[in-house]
Amino acid sequence: MTPILHDGPLPPATPWDIPGAGAVICFEGIVRPSEDDHAIAALDYEVYEPMAQRELARLSTATCARFGLLDLLAEHSRGCVPAGACSFRLRIASQHRAEGLAAMAWFIDRLKQDVPIWKRPVIAHPAEVATP
């Protein structure tokens, strides 16, 4: 349940076998190629690390307790993540899908509100923008 901060894009997910799980749910946040109708090359994530680690751990524990989860793994990028790459992954193991899905939505909403991670778009140069 220890949250993980990665430099740059997240690596591919590894197998995750949780005994007793009837549902294993994985959400991956992918950097979109545009932000506020502007083409971007990447997002640059700034993390206030000591507090972010503490808040992610607190949020993980609270989510597991609130929804009766078997396990939860949160990973987030820091630094530059190019468009199309994964910057956030949340995996939840629960006995049933209903509590797992509810926990996922609740965790993500709280993360955005409580964890000191900020994103700044890196504007794409005209040569980097694909044309139809």
Stockholm file with secondary structure:
# STOCKHOLM 1.0

chainA/1-132         MTPILHDGPLPPATPWDIPGAGAVICFEGIVRPSEDDHAIAALDYEVYEPMAQRELARLSTATCARFGLLDLLAEHSRGCVPAGACSFRLRIASQHRAEGLAAMAWFIDRLKQDVPIWKRPVIAHPAEVATP
#=GR chainA/1-132 SS CCCEEEESSCCCCCCCCCTTCSEEEEEEEECCSEETTEEEEEEEEEECHHHHHHHHHHHHHHHHHHHTCSEEEEEEEEEEEETTSEEEEEEEEESSHHHHHHHHHHHHHHHHHHSCEEEEEEECCGGGSCCC
#=GC SS_cons         CCCEEEESSCCCCCCCCCTTCSEEEEEEEECCSEETTEEEEEEEEEECHHHHHHHHHHHHHHHHHHHTCSEEEEEEEEEEEETTSEEEEEEEEESSHHHHHHHHHHHHHHHHHHSCEEEEEEECCGGGSCCC
//
